[in-house]
Amino acid sequence: MKQQSSMGMNRTGVQMSPMDTSDMQNTPQSMTPSTQGDAAMLAEARRRYIEEADQVGSIPVPGTVKGALTTGAAMLTGDQPQLLIDKLGERLAFERTGTRLYDALITKFEATQDNTTSMTLADLQKIRQDELRHFSIINEAIQSIGGDPTAQTPCADITGVASMGIMQVLTDPRTTMAQSLQAILMAEMTDNAGWEMLIALAEEQGQDALVPDFSAALDEERVHLQQVRNWLEEATLGKVVSAGAIVDDMSDQRPSPLH
């Protein structure tokens, strides 16, 4: 099993070569860049790109009669059904990625035979199945309002890009279990916030039939989050967190301000 942290020949800091550092700081004037750029120039270049850029994709138009009627009726009452569809697409993409993240974590757990935490293979498989079931819940929700779950919405596109770094950490063969749990923690925190927002949107759009399943998924995600926090603490501090701590912490959860 890999050590969580170890001393080694890390040469990235300037202290490892003070003479070379001094030479770099005393670069001759002839070797300095011909154009003196600064943060203001970079910001100006970015501003021009922003002004000229198109949006990241679009919300798909309803492909079914039911979808057209549902969307049209909602827009007539002043609602924004396209926003709900976009966020449903986002959660669909994130839950699909979440399933794959836990696939990667399971592989790392089995390969490293890590015993620094109370985490078990059954624990990881249970969370992985929860993520897959949450994907199915969103898939059915999109279809229930006449949407197309195979369409990639703008927010789905963005969340896919944002999740790439987390997947890279988990699939890097050099990363430890503690480092992988740190990455998973970022995903779980985002997942919790995403479900809270989706529930608030569903209630605002009058899609009350979706709320019970979404709320049940949020409850499960809160448990996932606390489990990962406990495992990371164990892996980092060598301190075993009792299973009862999860229940105690979850009982203290206050309702989200979005509700």
C-alpha positions as CSV (number, residue, x, y, z in Angstrom):
1,M,0.0,0.0,0.0
2,K,1.3,3.5,-0.9
3,Q,2.2,5.9,1.9
4,Q,-0.1,8.9,2.1
5,S,2.8,11.3,2.2
6,S,6.5,10.8,1.9
7,M,9.7,12.8,1.7
8,G,11.5,12.7,-1.6
9,M,13.6,14.5,-4.2
10,N,11.1,17.3,-5.0
11,R,13.0,19.9,-7.0
12,T,10.1,22.2,-7.7
13,G,10.9,24.8,-5.0
14,V,13.5,27.6,-5.4
15,Q,15.1,26.6,-2.2
16,M,16.5,23.5,-3.8
17,S,18.9,25.6,-6.0
18,P,19.6,29.0,-4.5
19,M,22.4,29.8,-7.0
20,D,20.3,29.1,-10.1
21,T,17.4,31.1,-8.5
22,S,19.7,34.1,-8.1
23,D,20.8,33.8,-11.7
24,M,17.1,33.7,-12.8
25,Q,16.3,36.8,-10.8
26,N,19.2,38.7,-12.3
27,T,18.2,38.1,-16.0
28,P,20.0,40.5,-18.3
29,Q,17.8,43.2,-19.8
30,S,18.5,41.8,-23.3
31,M,16.7,38.5,-22.4
32,T,13.5,40.1,-21.1
33,P,10.3,39.8,-23.2
34,S,10.0,42.5,-25.9
35,T,6.3,43.0,-25.0
36,Q,5.5,43.8,-21.4
37,G,2.2,42.2,-20.7
38,D,0.2,42.5,-17.5
39,A,-3.0,41.3,-15.9
40,A,-4.9,44.3,-17.4
41,M,-3.9,43.2,-21.0
42,L,-5.0,39.6,-20.2
43,A,-8.3,40.8,-18.8
44,E,-8.9,42.9,-21.9
45,A,-8.2,40.0,-24.2
46,R,-10.6,37.8,-22.3
47,R,-13.3,40.6,-22.3
48,R,-13.1,40.7,-26.1
49,Y,-13.5,36.9,-26.4
50,I,-16.5,37.0,-24.0
51,E,-18.2,39.8,-26.0
52,E,-17.8,37.9,-29.3
53,A,-18.6,34.3,-28.0
54,D,-21.8,32.4,-28.6
55,Q,-23.5,30.6,-25.7
56,V,-22.5,27.0,-24.7
57,G,-25.2,25.2,-26.6
58,S,-28.9,25.6,-26.2
59,I,-31.9,24.0,-24.6
60,P,-33.5,21.4,-27.0
61,V,-37.0,22.2,-28.2
62,P,-39.6,19.6,-27.1
63,G,-39.5,16.5,-29.4
64,T,-42.9,15.2,-28.4
65,V,-46.4,16.5,-28.3
66,K,-46.5,16.1,-24.5
67,G,-43.3,18.1,-24.2
68,A,-44.5,20.9,-26.4
69,L,-47.8,21.2,-24.4
70,T,-46.0,21.1,-21.0
71,T,-43.5,23.7,-22.1
72,G,-46.0,25.9,-23.7
73,A,-48.4,25.9,-20.8
74,A,-45.5,26.7,-18.4
75,M,-44.3,29.6,-20.5
76,L,-47.9,31.0,-20.6
77,T,-47.9,31.2,-16.8
78,G,-44.6,33.0,-16.7
79,D,-42.5,30.0,-15.7
80,Q,-39.1,29.1,-17.2
81,P,-39.4,25.4,-18.1
82,Q,-36.1,25.7,-20.1
83,L,-34.2,26.4,-16.9
84,L,-35.6,23.2,-15.2
85,I,-34.8,21.2,-18.3
86,D,-31.3,22.5,-18.3
87,K,-30.7,21.7,-14.7
88,L,-32.3,18.2,-15.1
89,G,-29.8,17.7,-17.9
90,E,-27.0,18.8,-15.6
91,R,-28.0,16.4,-12.8
92,L,-28.3,13.6,-15.3
93,A,-24.7,14.2,-16.5
94,F,-23.4,14.5,-13.0
95,E,-25.0,11.3,-11.7
96,R,-23.7,9.5,-14.7
97,T,-20.2,10.8,-13.9
98,G,-20.7,10.0,-10.3
99,T,-21.3,6.4,-11.1
100,R,-18.1,6.3,-13.1
101,L,-16.2,8.1,-10.3
102,Y,-17.1,5.4,-7.9
103,D,-16.2,2.7,-10.5
104,A,-12.7,4.3,-10.5
105,L,-12.6,4.5,-6.7
106,I,-13.6,0.8,-6.4
107,T,-10.8,-0.2,-8.7
108,K,-8.3,1.9,-6.7
109,F,-9.5,0.4,-3.4
110,E,-9.2,-3.1,-4.7
111,A,-5.8,-2.5,-6.2
112,T,-4.2,-0.8,-3.2
113,Q,-5.8,-3.0,-0.6
114,D,-6.1,0.1,1.5
115,N,-6.8,-0.5,5.2
116,T,-6.4,3.1,6.5
117,T,-10.1,3.7,6.8
118,S,-13.3,1.9,7.9
119,M,-14.4,2.0,4.3
120,T,-15.4,-1.3,2.8
121,L,-15.9,-2.6,-0.7
122,A,-19.6,-3.0,0.1
123,D,-19.8,0.7,1.2
124,L,-18.4,1.8,-2.2
125,Q,-20.6,-0.5,-4.2
126,K,-23.7,0.7,-2.3
127,I,-22.9,4.4,-3.1
128,R,-22.1,3.5,-6.7
129,Q,-25.6,1.8,-7.0
130,D,-27.2,4.9,-5.4
131,E,-25.6,7.1,-8.0
132,L,-26.8,4.9,-10.8
133,R,-30.3,4.9,-9.4
134,H,-30.3,8.7,-9.1
135,F,-29.4,8.8,-12.8
136,S,-32.4,6.7,-13.5
137,I,-34.6,9.0,-11.4
138,I,-33.5,12.0,-13.4
139,N,-33.9,10.1,-16.7
140,E,-37.5,9.3,-15.8
141,A,-38.2,12.8,-14.6
142,I,-37.1,14.3,-17.9
143,Q,-39.3,11.9,-19.9
144,S,-42.2,12.6,-17.6
145,I,-42.3,16.2,-18.6
146,G,-41.8,15.4,-22.3
147,G,-38.1,16.1,-22.5
148,D,-35.3,14.1,-24.2
149,P,-32.8,12.7,-21.7
150,T,-30.3,12.0,-24.5
151,A,-29.9,15.7,-25.3
152,Q,-26.9,17.4,-23.8
153,T,-28.0,20.8,-22.3
154,P,-25.6,23.7,-21.7
155,C,-25.3,23.0,-18.0
156,A,-24.8,19.3,-18.7
157,D,-21.9,20.2,-21.0
158,I,-20.4,22.5,-18.3
159,T,-20.7,20.0,-15.5
160,G,-19.0,17.4,-17.7
161,V,-16.0,19.6,-18.3
162,A,-15.8,20.6,-14.6
163,S,-15.8,16.9,-13.5
164,M,-12.9,16.0,-15.8
165,G,-10.3,17.0,-13.2
166,I,-11.9,14.8,-10.5
167,M,-11.9,11.8,-12.8
168,Q,-8.2,12.4,-13.7
169,V,-7.3,12.4,-10.0
170,L,-9.1,9.1,-9.4
171,T,-7.7,7.3,-12.5
172,D,-4.1,8.5,-12.0
173,P,-2.3,5.4,-10.8
174,R,0.0,7.4,-8.6
175,T,-2.7,8.9,-6.4
176,T,-3.3,7.5,-2.9
177,M,-6.7,6.6,-1.4
178,A,-6.6,9.8,0.7
179,Q,-6.0,11.9,-2.4
180,S,-8.8,10.1,-4.2
181,L,-11.2,10.7,-1.3
182,Q,-10.3,14.4,-1.4
183,A,-11.4,14.5,-5.0
184,I,-14.6,12.5,-4.3
185,L,-15.4,14.9,-1.5
186,M,-15.5,17.8,-4.0
187,A,-17.9,15.8,-6.2
188,E,-20.2,14.9,-3.2
189,M,-20.3,18.5,-2.0
190,T,-21.3,19.6,-5.5
191,D,-23.8,16.8,-5.8
192,N,-25.6,17.9,-2.6
193,A,-25.9,21.5,-3.7
194,G,-27.1,20.4,-7.1
195,W,-30.0,18.3,-5.7
196,E,-31.0,21.2,-3.4
197,M,-31.2,23.6,-6.3
198,L,-33.1,21.1,-8.4
199,I,-35.7,20.5,-5.7
200,A,-36.1,24.3,-5.4
201,L,-36.6,24.7,-9.1
202,A,-39.1,21.8,-9.3
203,E,-41.2,23.4,-6.6
204,E,-41.0,26.8,-8.2
205,Q,-42.0,25.4,-11.6
206,G,-45.0,23.5,-10.1
207,Q,-43.5,20.1,-10.7
208,D,-44.5,18.8,-7.3
209,A,-44.7,15.2,-8.5
210,L,-40.9,15.2,-8.9
211,V,-40.0,16.4,-5.4
212,P,-40.4,13.2,-3.4
213,D,-38.0,11.2,-5.4
214,F,-35.6,14.2,-5.6
215,S,-35.8,14.7,-1.8
216,A,-35.1,11.0,-1.2
217,A,-32.0,11.2,-3.5
218,L,-30.8,14.3,-1.6
219,D,-31.1,12.4,1.7
220,E,-28.9,9.6,0.3
221,E,-26.4,12.1,-1.0
222,R,-26.1,13.7,2.4
223,V,-25.2,10.3,3.8
224,H,-22.6,9.8,1.1
225,L,-21.1,13.2,1.8
226,Q,-20.7,12.4,5.5
227,Q,-19.3,9.0,4.8
228,V,-16.7,10.4,2.5
229,R,-15.8,13.1,5.0
230,N,-15.3,10.5,7.7
231,W,-13.2,8.2,5.5
232,L,-11.0,11.2,4.5
233,E,-10.5,12.1,8.1
234,E,-9.5,8.5,8.9
235,A,-7.1,8.3,5.9
236,T,-5.5,11.7,6.8
237,L,-5.3,11.5,10.6
238,G,-5.3,7.8,11.2
239,K,-8.5,8.3,13.4
240,V,-11.4,5.9,13.0
241,V,-14.7,7.6,12.9
242,S,-17.6,5.5,14.3
243,A,-20.5,4.7,12.1
244,G,-22.8,6.3,14.7
245,A,-21.2,9.6,14.0
246,I,-22.8,9.6,10.6
247,V,-26.3,9.1,12.0
248,D,-25.7,11.7,14.7
249,D,-24.5,14.3,12.2
250,M,-27.3,13.6,9.7
251,S,-29.9,14.1,12.5
252,D,-28.6,17.6,13.0
253,Q,-29.1,18.5,9.3
254,R,-31.1,21.7,9.0
255,P,-33.5,22.2,6.1
256,S,-31.9,23.8,3.1
257,P,-32.6,27.6,2.8
258,L,-33.7,26.8,-0.8
259,H,-36.8,25.0,0.4
